[in-house]
Structure formats: structure tokens, C-alpha cells
Amino acid sequence: MLAPMTGPKRIVCLTEESTETLYALGEEHRIVGISAYTVRPPEARDTKPVVSAFIGGSVKKIAALEPDLVIGFSDIQADLARDLIRAGLNVLVFNQRSVAEICDVVLTLGRIVDAGPRAEALVQGYREHIEAVRVRVDGRKRPRVYFEEWLDPTITGIRWVSELIESAGGDDVFADRSVGAMAKERFVTTDEIVVRDPEVYIASWCGEPFDRGAALGRPGMGDIAAARSNRIHEMDPAIILQPGPAALTDGLEALVALIHPSA
């Protein structure tokens, strides 16, 4: 006889990383609604109803699913979380900003859905993968890397991205700015980029394709080391700007391929 399911049985995930984590834990049967921006795992879009964008969502549509837990991410979803709480729903919002915090969220979700040992195994695998990557690139020259999340205003990479760049064998030229929890704390100017002269320029504009002409059209950008050596790359936001399994696996490998192609 199967043991009764414990923990929340009907979960709405307002962002992709919680969906991907629950699938990785083998607990996807609990998910009853997902974000429109969910692309991982691909089968989620085929089987789960879309109930939200990133910032907004339909409280009526979400409530109609009768969730016993709604999971969100960051202060950007604060208004939606407030409205869902006022509608009488249980809401859990994470605000992970670092690799360590991403791992902590996986462990927390594992405990919530009674899958603690599986969550611990997942996190151990992520940590071992990161360490294996560090070993692969150890001893190589570390190029200066500039990671750009947005063009106007210009926003540099968040903390987990900066940490993964370091693990991939690069030096984030704005590592000092990456610790800012709010996007406005990570604004940079073109002059600052030019002065720090990155050797690798990685663009991952959330929700928009990279426009090379616009990026290099800024004063002085055509003269940075990355432009001179044609080391300007676009990276899929789905594998690096979601603070979950994707960033720690495919995202990290993509960074290695761009920073140290032969590693």
C-alpha cells in the first residue's frame, strides 16, 4: 500500500526554476500551473496550464486551480504575491541571489514536498559538477569577462552569474557590482565597461534577442578587447538567468564553452 502524499499537493509555480526543480525531484505531479516563460523541462508546457507571466498573473485563474501552495521569486513578483495572499492563498517567495542560495532553495523545496534525500542528492551533484568544472579550467589564463543582462539601462550580471563565470575560469569585470540584490544596483555605464576592457563579452538580454549593432554602437565599445578579437557572444537567458538547476548545469557549461572553448 502506497504511503499518503505529504506536503502541498497542488502547487502553482510562478517562475521556471521551481518547476524544473520539482520535475528533477520527481514531484511534477504536484504542479497544477506554471509560468509562460517556462521552457525547462519542455514537457511542462505540454502538460501544465500557463497561469502567469513573470511580473503579472491572473489571480482568478490561479485561484481556480485551488492550489495549496504558490511559489514565486523575487521582489519583482511582490504585487502578484500580495494579491494572491489577499485571495487567501498560501504563497512562498524565494529571493535567491547566489549559487549557495540556489542550492538552499532546492533543499527547501525538497523538504516541503517530502523529497529531502533526493534534493540532497541533486545539490551534491550540482556542487560536484561545479568543482569538476573548476578543475577543468584550473591553470588557464583567466580572461576578463563582461556579462550583460540588459542594454538600456545597462545591467551587468547578477551574483550567481558572476560566481559561475569565476567557476568557468573567467574574471567578472563587474564582480563588485554583482552583489547588488536589486537590478538598479547593477547598472553600469558604457564608460565603465570601456575602462574595464573585457576580453569576453557575453550578452543575455532577458526576453530580447541580442542586437550586436546597438551594443557596439555605444561610444568606445567597438574598441574593447572583446570586440577587437571578436569574442562577443549571445547566451540563452533560459539557461543562465533562471536561479535554478539550469544555471548550475547547462548554463555553467555554456559559460565554459565561451570563456575557454578548448576546455
NUKETI-383462 format. One record per residue: x, y, z of N, C-alpha, C in turn. Coordinates in Angstrom, 3 decimals, padded with zeros to 6 digits. Layout:
// NUKETI-383462
- X, Y, Z, X, Y, Z, X, Y, Z
...
***
This chain:
// NUKETI-383462
- 000.842, -001.193, 000.000, 000.000, 000.000, 000.000, 000.881, 001.248, 000.000
- 000.585, 002.187, -000.924, 001.368, 003.406, -001.020, 001.096, 004.328, 000.162
- 002.162, 004.959, 000.648, 002.008, 005.925, 001.736, 001.296, 007.162, 001.206
- 000.448, 007.797, 002.012, -000.238, 009.005, 001.550, 000.749, 010.120, 001.246
- 000.438, 010.924, 000.230, 001.294, 012.046, -000.127, 001.263, 013.093, 000.968
- 002.443, 013.546, 001.383, 002.505, 014.600, 002.384, 003.009, 015.877, 001.735
- 002.774, 017.003, 002.412, 003.156, 018.288, 001.849, 002.101, 018.777, 000.873
- 002.333, 019.949, 000.267, 001.355, 020.511, -000.670, 001.134, 019.589, -001.869
- -000.128, 019.426, -002.239, -000.479, 018.509, -003.329, -000.792, 019.228, -004.631
- -001.080, 020.541, -004.546, -001.430, 021.321, -005.737, -000.603, 022.611, -005.708
- 000.470, 022.627, -006.516, 001.427, 023.733, -006.487, 001.384, 024.503, -007.795
- 001.342, 025.836, -007.672, 001.494, 026.718, -008.822, 002.882, 027.327, -008.758
- 003.629, 027.229, -009.858, 004.987, 027.771, -009.933, 004.980, 029.019, -010.807
- 005.287, 030.160, -010.228, 005.238, 031.427, -010.959, 006.505, 031.700, -011.767
- 007.537, 030.888, -011.574, 008.758, 031.018, -012.371, 009.268, 029.623, -012.713
- 010.194, 029.589, -013.673, 010.623, 028.303, -014.215, 011.411, 027.454, -013.237
- 012.278, 028.075, -012.430, 013.214, 027.271, -011.649, 012.525, 026.356, -010.648
- 011.403, 026.798, -010.079, 010.702, 025.908, -009.146, 010.060, 024.741, -009.897
- 009.563, 025.007, -011.109, 009.025, 023.925, -011.935, 010.115, 022.912, -012.258
- 011.268, 023.404, -012.737, 012.351, 022.494, -013.104, 012.831, 021.704, -011.894
- 012.884, 022.341, -010.742, 013.337, 021.651, -009.536, 012.375, 020.538, -009.148
- 011.075, 020.829, -009.172, 010.098, 019.801, -008.809, 010.126, 018.632, -009.788
- 010.335, 018.911, -011.064, 010.495, 017.818, -012.029, 011.743, 017.008, -011.699
- 012.831, 017.683, -011.389, 014.081, 016.979, -011.076, 013.940, 016.115, -009.830
- 013.050, 016.521, -008.937, 012.802, 015.763, -007.711, 011.806, 014.627, -007.935
- 011.243, 014.556, -009.139, 010.224, 013.541, -009.411, 008.882, 013.875, -008.801
- 008.643, 015.158, -008.542, 007.409, 015.591, -007.883, 006.552, 016.461, -008.800
- 006.692, 016.278, -010.113, 005.952, 017.104, -011.064, 004.448, 016.897, -010.999
- 004.006, 015.760, -010.443, 002.568, 015.505, -010.324, 001.876, 016.490, -009.392
- 002.643, 017.201, -008.584, 002.071, 018.193, -007.679, 001.793, 019.526, -008.386
- 002.416, 019.760, -009.527, 002.312, 021.050, -010.209, 000.997, 021.148, -010.977
- 000.247, 022.230, -010.721, -001.032, 022.416, -011.422, -001.044, 023.679, -012.276
- 000.017, 024.500, -012.200, 000.088, 025.711, -013.012, 001.516, 026.200, -013.095
- 001.877, 026.809, -014.261, 003.255, 027.254, -014.476, 003.286, 028.637, -015.118
- 004.495, 029.178, -015.235, 004.725, 030.474, -015.874, 004.801, 030.320, -017.390
- 004.420, 031.376, -018.092, 004.510, 031.392, -019.554, 005.948, 031.328, -020.032
- 006.896, 031.662, -019.170, 008.309, 031.665, -019.550, 008.999, 030.333, -019.274
- 008.233, 029.332, -018.908, 008.809, 028.021, -018.633, 009.188, 027.310, -019.930
- 010.457, 026.976, -020.054, 010.913, 026.190, -021.204, 011.624, 024.913, -020.757
- 011.918, 024.805, -019.480, 012.584, 023.626, -018.939, 011.780, 023.084, -017.776
- 011.492, 021.794, -017.765, 011.671, 020.880, -018.885, 010.599, 021.127, -019.951
- 010.875, 020.816, -021.218, 009.924, 021.146, -022.282, 008.568, 020.498, -022.117
- 008.500, 019.334, -021.491, 007.208, 018.657, -021.337, 006.263, 019.394, -020.405
- 006.801, 020.295, -019.583, 005.923, 021.038, -018.675, 004.915, 021.870, -019.456
- 005.358, 022.494, -020.558, 004.450, 023.320, -021.362, 003.355, 022.491, -022.018
- 003.616, 021.210, -022.222, 002.639, 020.340, -022.887, 001.592, 019.796, -021.934
- 001.904, 019.811, -020.640, 001.017, 019.143, -019.690, 000.471, 020.033, -018.581
- 001.068, 021.218, -018.393, 000.651, 022.082, -017.289, 000.083, 023.399, -017.824
- -001.033, 023.867, -017.257, -001.611, 025.136, -017.723, -000.754, 026.342, -017.342
- -000.658, 027.296, -018.273, 000.070, 028.542, -018.021, -000.853, 029.511, -017.302
- -000.406, 030.043, -016.167, -001.269, 030.911, -015.364, -000.649, 032.275, -015.067
- 000.613, 032.488, -015.489, 001.244, 033.765, -015.158, 002.323, 034.092, -016.168
- 002.681, 035.393, -016.206, 003.893, 035.831, -016.879, 004.954, 035.895, -015.791
- 005.955, 036.767, -015.932, 006.922, 036.863, -014.845, 006.468, 037.855, -013.785
- 006.007, 039.010, -014.234, 005.605, 040.034, -013.275, 004.150, 039.853, -012.844
- 003.280, 039.599, -013.810, 001.864, 039.530, -013.502, 001.269, 038.164, -013.749
- 000.059, 038.000, -013.282, -000.658, 036.748, -013.477, -002.114, 036.929, -013.117
- -002.925, 035.990, -013.521, -004.348, 036.054, -013.242, -004.648, 035.429, -011.887
- -004.990, 036.269, -010.913, -005.337, 035.750, -009.593, -006.537, 034.816, -009.702
- -007.496, 035.199, -010.543, -008.698, 034.374, -010.721, -008.335, 033.010, -011.288
- -007.472, 032.996, -012.308, -007.083, 031.737, -012.942, -006.281, 030.869, -011.970
- -005.413, 031.505, -011.208, -004.608, 030.751, -010.248, -005.487, 030.191, -009.135
- -006.366, 031.029, -008.603, -007.243, 030.579, -007.517, -008.159, 029.449, -007.969
- -008.574, 029.479, -009.241, -009.470, 028.444, -009.765, -008.823, 027.058, -009.747
- -007.497, 027.026, -009.738, -006.790, 025.745, -009.689, -006.740, 025.166, -008.280
- -007.212, 025.938, -007.308, -007.256, 025.519, -005.905, -005.885, 025.043, -005.401
- -004.856, 025.855, -005.604, -003.532, 025.441, -005.121, -003.441, 025.519, -003.607
- -002.667, 024.620, -003.025, -002.386, 024.756, -001.593, -001.034, 025.409, -001.369
- -000.313, 025.724, -002.473, 000.920, 026.492, -002.375, 001.214, 027.152, -003.718
- 001.602, 028.426, -003.661, 002.055, 029.156, -004.849, 003.498, 029.578, -004.570
- 004.391, 029.249, -005.510, 005.816, 029.539, -005.323, 006.247, 030.616, -006.311
- 006.861, 031.694, -005.793, 007.335, 032.775, -006.647, 008.791, 033.081, -006.392
- 009.270, 034.110, -007.108, 010.669, 034.504, -006.976, 010.812, 036.013, -007.033
- 011.479, 036.557, -006.060, 011.995, 037.923, -006.015, 010.951, 038.999, -005.762
- 011.477, 040.182, -005.460, 010.650, 041.347, -005.191, 009.856, 041.787, -006.414
- 010.293, 041.362, -007.601, 009.585, 041.749, -008.822, 008.171, 041.175, -008.828
- 007.967, 040.071, -008.133, 006.637, 039.459, -008.065, 005.880, 039.857, -006.794
- 006.345, 040.901, -006.127, 005.742, 041.293, -004.853, 004.261, 041.655, -004.988
- 003.902, 042.391, -006.042, 002.500, 042.797, -006.197, 001.597, 041.594, -006.444
- 002.047, 040.684, -007.286, 001.257, 039.481, -007.549, 001.141, 038.634, -006.290
- 002.237, 038.502, -005.559, 002.205, 037.733, -004.312, 001.216, 038.346, -003.324
- 001.224, 039.675, -003.231, 000.293, 040.366, -002.335, -001.153, 040.059, -002.705
- -001.460, 040.124, -004.011, -002.828, 039.878, -004.460, -003.254, 038.437, -004.199
- -002.323, 037.504, -004.359, -002.642, 036.098, -004.110, -002.866, 035.842, -002.619
- -002.075, 036.510, -001.790, -002.261, 036.375, -000.335, -003.612, 036.937, 000.066
- -003.978, 038.083, -000.520, -005.284, 038.671, -000.220, -006.430, 037.781, -000.681
- -006.140, 036.938, -001.670, -007.161, 035.999, -002.144, -007.219, 034.742, -001.277
- -006.411, 034.711, -000.235, -006.459, 033.610, 000.713, -005.559, 032.439, 000.378
- -004.590, 032.643, -000.521, -003.718, 031.548, -000.920, -002.410, 031.551, -000.134
- -001.833, 030.375, 000.001, -000.517, 030.245, 000.628, 000.544, 030.566, -000.410
- 001.397, 031.528, -000.112, 002.404, 031.982, -001.069, 003.789, 031.918, -000.433
- 004.723, 031.325, -001.184, 006.111, 031.244, -000.744, 006.972, 031.893, -001.818
- 007.680, 032.976, -001.453, 008.518, 033.690, -002.411, 009.973, 033.592, -001.971
- 010.796, 033.045, -002.854, 012.239, 032.973, -002.604, 012.913, 034.193, -003.217
- 014.122, 034.473, -002.761, 014.871, 035.616, -003.291, 016.344, 035.249, -003.429
- 016.590, 034.050, -003.940, 017.956, 033.551, -004.057, 018.761, 034.396, -005.038
- 020.008, 034.669, -004.658, 020.868, 035.522, -005.473, 022.239, 034.908, -005.738
- 022.601, 033.856, -005.041, 023.916, 033.252, -005.188, 023.780, 031.767, -005.481
- 024.896, 031.152, -005.866, 024.887, 029.710, -006.106, 024.501, 028.960, -004.831
- 025.047, 029.384, -003.704, 024.722, 028.728, -002.434, 023.231, 028.851, -002.122
- 022.663, 030.010, -002.381, 021.239, 030.212, -002.109, 020.368, 029.406, -003.072
- 020.805, 029.250, -004.325, 020.071, 028.396, -005.265, 020.023, 026.969, -004.725
- 021.151, 026.482, -004.240, 021.190, 025.134, -003.669, 020.293, 025.039, -002.437
- 020.285, 026.070, -001.619, 019.426, 026.073, -000.431, 017.950, 026.003, -000.807
- 017.566, 026.675, -001.894, 016.170, 026.635, -002.333, 015.797, 025.224, -002.784
- 016.693, 024.564, -003.501, 016.429, 023.174, -003.912, 016.216, 022.300, -002.686
- 017.053, 022.466, -001.675, 016.916, 021.684, -000.444, 015.607, 022.001, 000.263
- 015.235, 023.277, 000.294, 013.990, 023.677, 000.950, 012.780, 023.085, 000.235
- 012.771, 023.179, -001.098, 011.657, 022.596, -001.854, 011.588, 021.089, -001.632
- 012.748, 020.450, -001.554, 012.769, 019.019, -001.290, 012.113, 018.680, 000.035
- 012.414, 019.465, 001.061, 011.803, 019.217, 002.363, 010.296, 019.467, 002.325
- 009.882, 020.490, 001.600, 008.456, 020.835, 001.538, 007.634, 019.716, 000.916
- 008.189, 019.063, -000.110, 007.423, 018.008, -000.809, 007.857, 016.615, -000.362
- 008.487, 016.540, 000.799, 008.875, 015.256, 001.385, 009.827, 014.482, 000.474
- 010.762, 015.214, -000.137, 011.757, 014.588, -001.004, 013.150, 015.061, -000.603
- 013.367, 015.143, 000.701, 014.629, 015.656, 001.211, 015.858, 014.922, 000.703
- 015.894, 013.590, 000.795, 017.083, 012.861, 000.325, 017.359, 013.068, -001.166
- 016.308, 013.133, -001.979, 016.505, 013.373, -003.409, 017.060, 014.778, -003.647
- 016.575, 015.746, -002.884, 017.081, 017.113, -003.011, 018.554, 017.182, -002.617
- 018.911, 016.486, -001.552, 020.312, 016.475, -001.123, 021.201, 015.853, -002.188
- 020.713, 014.787, -002.837, 021.493, 014.155, -003.900, 021.651, 015.091, -005.093
- 020.585, 015.826, -005.434, 020.659, 016.790, -006.533, 021.701, 017.857, -006.244
- 021.625, 018.429, -005.063, 022.548, 019.507, -004.697, 023.985, 019.000, -004.663
- 024.178, 017.810, -004.152, 025.523, 017.242, -004.148, 026.046, 017.099, -005.573
- 025.173, 016.684, -006.489, 025.559, 016.573, -007.891, 025.921, 017.922, -008.496
- 025.151, 018.957, -008.175, 025.454, 020.302, -008.678, 026.815, 020.774, -008.168
- 027.057, 020.561, -006.891, 028.327, 021.012, -006.302, 029.506, 020.253, -006.906
- 029.334, 018.964, -007.130, 030.413, 018.176, -007.728, 030.670, 018.626, -009.165
- 029.605, 018.969, -009.882, 029.769, 019.439, -011.259, 030.539, 020.755, -011.285
- 030.182, 021.678, -010.408, 030.877, 022.966, -010.345, 032.353, 022.759, -010.028
- 032.634, 021.872, -009.087, 034.030, 021.616, -008.725, 034.782, 020.960, -009.881
- 034.128, 020.063, -010.609, 034.767, 019.419, -011.753, 035.105, 020.438, -012.837
- 034.221, 021.415, -013.015, 034.497, 022.477, -013.986, 035.690, 023.300, -013.538
- 035.760, 023.615, -012.265, 036.903, 024.367, -011.745, 038.221, 023.633, -012.035
- 038.200, 022.328, -011.865, 039.408, 021.535, -012.116, 039.763, 021.577, -013.599
- 038.756, 021.503, -014.470, 038.991, 021.516, -015.917, 039.689, 022.791, -016.380
- 039.337, 023.918, -015.781, 039.885, 025.196, -016.253, 041.050, 025.684, -015.397
- 041.399, 024.931, -014.375, 042.464, 025.352, -013.475, 043.781, 025.519, -014.240
- 044.470, 026.604, -013.976, 045.763, 026.855, -014.592, 045.698, 027.605, -015.906
- 044.499, 027.775, -016.461, 044.368, 028.514, -017.717, 044.334, 030.017, -017.432
- 044.762, 030.797, -018.410, 044.685, 032.244, -018.284, 043.223, 032.638, -018.112
- 042.951, 033.501, -017.154, 041.590, 033.895, -016.848, 041.254, 035.209, -017.578
- 040.441, 035.144, -018.623, 040.106, 036.373, -019.346, 039.128, 037.244, -018.551
- 039.194, 038.539, -018.808, 038.229, 039.471, -018.219, 036.899, 039.307, -018.955
- 035.822, 039.095, -018.196, 034.509, 038.801, -018.790, 033.488, 039.858, -018.379
- 032.772, 040.347, -019.358, 031.649, 041.249, -019.081, 030.364, 040.537, -019.473
- 029.441, 040.405, -018.519, 028.146, 039.771, -018.753, 027.068, 040.844, -018.674
- 026.220, 040.888, -019.691, 025.199, 041.940, -019.777, 023.798, 041.346, -019.811
- 022.981, 041.751, -018.834, 021.599, 041.282, -018.765, 020.642, 042.157, -019.574
- 020.982, 043.409, -019.755, 020.088, 044.335, -020.441, 020.889, 045.498, -020.997
- 020.367, 046.107, -022.066, 021.102, 047.177, -022.741, 020.763, 048.565, -022.209
- 019.486, 048.864, -022.040, 019.077, 050.222, -021.663, 017.950, 050.171, -020.637
- 018.245, 050.391, -019.357, 019.562, 050.712, -018.803, 020.484, 049.490, -018.849
- 021.760, 049.748, -018.909, 022.726, 048.651, -019.000, 022.888, 048.000, -017.630
- 022.611, 046.690, -017.595, 022.639, 045.949, -016.334, 023.624, 044.797, -016.458
- 024.554, 044.709, -015.539, 025.513, 043.615, -015.543, 024.975, 042.421, -014.766
- 025.682, 041.301, -014.830, 025.186, 040.045, -014.290, 024.958, 040.028, -012.797
- 023.950, 039.254, -012.409, 023.608, 039.076, -011.001, 024.626, 038.145, -010.332
- 024.550, 038.019, -009.036, 025.607, 037.346, -008.274, 025.851, 035.908, -008.712
- 024.769, 035.115, -008.927, 025.034, 033.723, -009.296, 025.735, 033.631, -010.646
- 025.433, 034.562, -011.547, 026.107, 034.580, -012.847, 027.586, 034.895, -012.654
- 027.884, 035.881, -011.850, 029.272, 036.252, -011.577, 030.033, 035.084, -010.969
- 029.406, 034.391, -010.037, 030.062, 033.250, -009.396, 030.314, 032.123, -010.394
- 029.371, 031.900, -011.294, 029.539, 030.848, -012.293, 030.608, 031.222, -013.316
- 030.724, 032.512, -013.644, 031.816, 032.966, -014.516, 033.152, 032.638, -013.870
- 033.270, 032.890, -012.580, 034.501, 032.588, -011.860, 034.781, 031.086, -011.882
- 033.751, 030.269, -011.673, 033.924, 028.811, -011.707, 034.327, 028.335, -013.094
- 033.855, 029.055, -014.123, 034.153, 028.680, -015.508, 035.522, 029.177, -015.973
- 036.264, 029.829, -015.095, 037.622, 030.240, -015.427, 037.761, 031.646, -015.965
- 036.797, 032.514, -015.649, 036.890, 033.906, -016.060, 036.881, 034.834, -014.862
- 037.217, 036.090, -015.099, 037.139, 037.115, -014.060, 036.070, 038.122, -014.468
- 034.980, 038.142, -013.720, 033.889, 039.075, -013.991, 034.371, 040.499, -013.734
- 034.330, 041.355, -014.756, 034.844, 042.715, -014.584, 033.962, 043.552, -013.669
- 032.733, 043.096, -013.431, 031.843, 043.808, -012.516, 031.429, 042.922, -011.346
- 032.353, 042.104, -010.878, 032.064, 041.245, -009.725, 031.628, 042.074, -008.523
- 032.205, 043.268, -008.401, 031.861, 044.141, -007.283, 030.414, 044.606, -007.354
- 029.886, 044.734, -008.559, 028.511, 045.207, -008.758, 027.496, 044.057, -008.663
- 027.952, 042.841, -008.876, 027.040, 041.699, -008.957, 026.328, 041.401, -007.646
- 026.901, 041.840, -006.537, 026.311, 041.529, -005.235, 025.061, 042.356, -004.958
- 024.787, 043.342, -005.784, 023.580, 044.139, -005.603, 022.332, 043.308, -005.811
- 021.471, 043.252, -004.827, 020.269, 042.422, -004.930, 019.262, 043.006, -005.911
- 019.201, 044.327, -005.993, 018.252, 044.984, -006.878, 018.918, 045.290, -008.210
- 018.131, 045.231, -009.287, 018.682, 045.492, -010.622, 019.352, 046.854, -010.692
- 018.780, 047.874, -010.044, 019.343, 049.223, -010.120, 020.732, 049.302, -009.495
- 021.048, 048.349, -008.625, 022.376, 048.323, -008.013, 023.413, 047.739, -008.971
- 022.947, 047.179, -010.088, 023.849, 046.563, -011.059, 023.883, 047.348, -012.375
- 023.380, 048.575, -012.342, 023.500, 049.431, -013.523, 024.975, 049.776, -013.736
- 025.404, 049.772, -014.993, 026.764, 050.187, -015.333, 026.696, 051.161, -016.497
- 027.755, 051.941, -016.665, 027.813, 052.880, -017.777, 028.738, 052.336, -018.863
- 028.557, 052.867, -020.069, 029.438, 052.474, -021.170, 030.880, 052.812, -020.846
- 031.093, 053.969, -020.246, 032.459, 054.366, -019.885, 033.095, 053.346, -018.946
- 032.316, 052.848, -018.000, 032.856, 051.859, -017.064, 033.229, 050.571, -017.783
- 032.401, 050.153, -018.723, 032.707, 048.943, -019.482, 034.003, 049.123, -020.259
- 034.106, 050.260, -020.927, 035.295, 050.524, -021.750, 036.553, 050.549, -020.888
- 036.486, 051.176, -019.734, 037.653, 051.260, -018.845, 038.068, 049.871, -018.366
- 037.096, 049.014, -018.090, 037.434, 047.678, -017.582, 037.823, 046.720, -018.716
- 037.604, 047.132, -019.949, 038.135, 046.487, -021.147, 038.001, 044.957, -021.138
- 036.785, 044.433, -021.141, 036.610, 042.978, -021.116, 037.161, 042.296, -022.358
- 037.703, 041.107, -022.145, 038.223, 040.296, -023.255, 037.152, 039.374, -023.820
- 036.111, 039.117, -023.038, 034.962, 038.328, -023.474, 033.707, 039.088, -023.072
- 032.803, 039.263, -024.024, 031.553, 039.989, -023.779, 030.412, 039.011, -024.044
- 029.658, 038.711, -022.985, 028.531, 037.779, -023.087, 027.245, 038.538, -022.831
- 026.351, 038.520, -023.813, 025.060, 039.199, -023.686, 023.954, 038.169, -023.521
- 023.104, 038.389, -022.548, 021.950, 037.524, -022.328, 020.797, 038.431, -021.928
- 020.204, 039.052, -022.941, 019.159, 040.032, -022.692, 017.850, 039.313, -022.426
- 017.358, 039.438, -021.228, 016.165, 038.698, -020.803, 014.943, 039.079, -021.644
- 014.500, 038.133, -022.473, 013.298, 038.358, -023.266, 013.517, 039.033, -024.600
- 014.754, 039.406, -024.920, 015.039, 040.094, -026.179, 016.281, 039.493, -026.844
- 016.270, 039.346, -028.175, 017.483, 038.877, -028.858, 018.576, 039.936, -028.803
- 019.796, 039.510, -028.807, 020.945, 040.402, -028.751, 021.059, 041.188, -030.055
- 021.249, 042.495, -029.942, 021.435, 043.371, -031.096, 022.895, 043.827, -031.091
- 023.708, 043.154, -031.873, 025.144, 043.437, -031.880, 025.434, 044.878, -032.296
- 024.682, 045.361, -033.296, 024.900, 046.724, -033.768, 024.641, 047.752, -032.689
- 023.536, 047.577, -031.967, 023.214, 048.510, -030.885, 024.232, 048.416, -029.755
- 024.662, 047.202, -029.461, 025.605, 047.003, -028.361, 026.941, 047.656, -028.653
- 027.445, 047.457, -029.863, 028.758, 048.002, -030.209, 028.678, 049.443, -030.694
- 027.463, 049.936, -030.878, 027.299, 051.320, -031.306, 027.497, 052.326, -030.205
- 027.575, 051.856, -028.981, 027.834, 052.752, -027.856, 029.277, 053.255, -027.931
- 029.501, 054.502, -027.552, 030.844, 055.091, -027.688, 031.931, 054.260, -027.034
- 032.931, 053.901, -027.805, 034.091, 053.184, -027.300, 033.960, 051.677, -027.272
- 032.727, 051.143, -027.421, 032.541, 049.707, -027.295, 033.216, 048.929, -028.422
- 033.340, 049.544, -029.581, 033.993, 048.858, -030.684, 035.486, 048.684, -030.482
- 036.026, 049.352, -029.455, 037.465, 049.293, -029.210, 037.847, 048.383, -028.046
- 036.864, 047.815, -027.351, 037.221, 046.945, -026.225, 037.878, 045.677, -026.765
- 038.630, 045.003, -025.902, 039.383, 043.814, -026.320, 038.471, 042.749, -026.923
- 037.280, 042.566, -026.358, 036.353, 041.545, -026.859, 035.922, 041.827, -028.290
- 035.748, 043.112, -028.615, 035.362, 043.479, -029.975, 036.525, 043.288, -030.934
- 037.718, 043.642, -030.488, 038.889, 043.517, -031.364, 039.190, 042.058, -031.720
- 038.908, 041.150, -030.788, 039.192, 039.731, -031.033, 037.940, 038.940, -031.405
- 036.815, 039.668, -031.581, 035.540, 039.054, -031.957, 035.093, 037.996, -030.953
- 035.263, 038.308, -029.684, 034.778, 037.400, -028.635, 033.534, 038.009, -027.986
- 032.540, 038.212, -028.811, 031.242, 038.735, -028.374, 030.213, 037.652, -028.636
- 029.503, 037.252, -027.595, 028.627, 036.099, -027.695, 027.253, 036.382, -027.094
- 026.256, 035.715, -027.648, 024.916, 035.745, -027.067, 024.680, 034.431, -026.337
- 024.036, 034.515, -025.176, 023.751, 033.320, -024.381, 022.262, 033.254, -024.082
- 021.700, 032.085, -024.174, 020.274, 031.876, -023.939, 019.920, 032.214, -022.488
- 019.045, 033.196, -022.256, 018.679, 033.541, -020.873, 018.068, 032.374, -020.106
- 017.425, 031.448, -020.810, 016.745, 030.338, -020.139, 017.704, 029.450, -019.362
- 018.986, 029.448, -019.745, 019.921, 028.565, -019.052, 020.865, 029.297, -018.111
- 020.704, 030.615, -017.975, 021.615, 031.335, -017.086, 020.913, 032.343, -016.179
- 019.784, 032.890, -016.601, 019.112, 033.905, -015.788, 017.989, 033.351, -014.925
- 017.800, 032.027, -014.955, 016.864, 031.384, -014.041, 017.671, 030.840, -012.867
- 017.377, 031.269, -011.640, 018.187, 030.842, -010.498, 017.816, 029.447, -010.005
- 018.112, 028.459, -010.855, 017.776, 027.085, -010.522, 018.720, 026.118, -011.192
- 018.278, 024.876, -011.379, 019.146, 023.827, -011.931, 019.778, 024.191, -013.267
- 019.055, 024.887, -014.141, 019.584, 025.194, -015.470, 020.905, 025.943, -015.394
- 020.977, 026.950, -014.528, 022.187, 027.763, -014.424, 023.372, 026.942, -013.940
- 023.122, 026.009, -013.023, 024.208, 025.237, -012.427, 024.687, 024.103, -013.316
- 023.941, 023.796, -014.373, 024.290, 022.685, -015.255, 024.605, 023.201, -016.657
- 023.581, 023.340, -017.482, 023.791, 023.788, -018.861, 024.357, 025.206, -018.927
- 023.930, 026.064, -018.014, 024.423, 027.435, -018.008, 025.917, 027.493, -017.754
- 026.372, 026.744, -016.762, 027.796, 026.720, -016.446, 028.600, 026.161, -017.617
- 028.113, 025.093, -018.234, 028.825, 024.508, -019.370, 028.892, 025.489, -020.543
- 027.825, 026.242, -020.756, 027.826, 027.237, -021.833, 028.855, 028.322, -021.558
- 028.979, 028.729, -020.308, 029.989, 029.734, -019.953, 031.396, 029.213, -020.226
- 031.651, 027.963, -019.863, 032.970, 027.378, -020.125, 033.256, 027.395, -021.624
- 032.266, 027.012, -022.429, 032.455, 026.951, -023.881, 032.792, 028.318, -024.478
- 032.274, 029.383, -023.861, 032.544, 030.729, -024.354, 033.840, 031.315, -023.817
- 034.161, 030.961, -022.579, 035.357, 031.524, -021.939, 036.621, 030.716, -022.273
- 036.470, 029.402, -022.259, 037.592, 028.500, -022.567, 037.113, 027.429, -023.551
- 036.995, 027.757, -024.822, 036.414, 026.848, -025.823, 037.077, 025.477, -025.884
- 038.334, 025.375, -025.529, 039.030, 024.094, -025.633, 038.969, 023.264, -024.365
- 038.322, 023.794, -023.321, 038.306, 023.061, -022.040, 037.334, 021.893, -022.068
***
